[in-house]
Amino acid sequence: MSMKSTIISSFAKIILGSALFERIKATVLRQEEKYLAGSQKRDAVLTELQVIGISTATYLINLGIELAVAWLKTQSEKK
């Protein structure tokens, strides 16, 4: 794991908790595979998180999504 992805993951786990960040990250990864616009992917992630019962402050979910996207970009930089 790169230094950037480690820092992003550590920060997200401190702020959101490990389990929540892992759920958000998995949801973002699933949506990333689809050919949708960024806003559509974000809406799909929010909907999926609501369906699985994630209910926390919207700003925390948005932060989690942004951190998961940043983490995902660091993963693609390694390839």
C-alpha positions as CSV (number, residue, x, y, z in Angstrom):
1,M,0.0,0.0,0.0
2,S,1.4,3.4,-0.9
3,M,2.0,6.1,1.7
4,K,-0.8,8.2,0.3
5,S,-3.4,5.4,0.5
6,T,-2.2,4.5,4.0
7,I,-2.6,8.2,5.2
8,I,-6.0,8.4,3.6
9,S,-7.2,5.1,5.1
10,S,-5.8,6.0,8.6
11,F,-7.5,9.4,8.5
12,A,-10.8,8.0,7.4
13,K,-10.7,5.3,10.0
14,I,-10.0,7.8,12.8
15,I,-12.9,10.1,11.6
16,L,-15.4,7.5,10.4
17,G,-14.4,4.3,12.1
18,S,-12.9,1.3,10.3
19,A,-16.1,-0.5,9.6
20,L,-17.9,2.5,8.1
21,F,-15.0,3.4,5.9
22,E,-14.6,-0.1,4.6
23,R,-18.4,-0.2,3.7
24,I,-18.2,3.1,2.0
25,K,-15.0,2.1,0.1
26,A,-16.6,-1.2,-1.0
27,T,-19.7,0.7,-2.2
28,V,-17.5,3.2,-4.1
29,L,-15.5,0.4,-5.7
30,R,-18.8,-1.2,-6.9
31,Q,-20.0,2.0,-8.5
32,E,-16.6,2.8,-10.0
33,E,-17.0,-0.2,-12.3
34,K,-20.2,1.3,-13.9
35,Y,-20.1,3.8,-16.7
36,L,-21.9,6.6,-15.0
37,A,-21.2,10.3,-14.5
38,G,-19.5,11.3,-11.2
39,S,-22.7,12.8,-9.8
40,Q,-24.7,9.7,-10.7
41,K,-22.1,7.4,-9.0
42,R,-22.3,9.6,-5.9
43,D,-26.1,9.4,-5.8
44,A,-25.9,5.6,-6.3
45,V,-23.4,5.3,-3.4
46,L,-25.7,7.3,-1.2
47,T,-28.7,5.2,-2.1
48,E,-26.9,2.0,-1.6
49,L,-25.6,3.1,1.8
50,Q,-29.1,4.0,2.9
51,V,-30.4,0.6,1.7
52,I,-27.9,-1.2,3.8
53,G,-28.8,0.9,6.8
54,I,-25.9,3.3,7.1
55,S,-27.4,6.3,8.7
56,T,-25.0,9.0,9.9
57,A,-24.7,12.7,9.2
58,T,-24.7,13.5,5.5
59,Y,-21.5,15.5,5.8
60,L,-19.7,12.4,7.2
61,I,-21.0,10.2,4.4
62,N,-19.9,12.8,1.9
63,L,-16.5,12.9,3.5
64,G,-16.3,9.1,3.5
65,I,-17.1,9.1,-0.2
66,E,-14.5,11.7,-1.1
67,L,-11.9,9.8,1.0
68,A,-12.8,6.5,-0.7
69,V,-12.5,8.1,-4.1
70,A,-9.1,9.6,-3.2
71,W,-8.0,6.2,-1.9
72,L,-9.1,4.6,-5.1
73,K,-7.1,7.1,-7.2
74,T,-4.0,6.3,-5.2
75,Q,-4.6,2.6,-6.0
76,S,-4.8,3.3,-9.7
77,E,-1.6,5.4,-9.6
78,K,0.4,2.3,-8.6
79,K,-0.7,0.4,-11.8
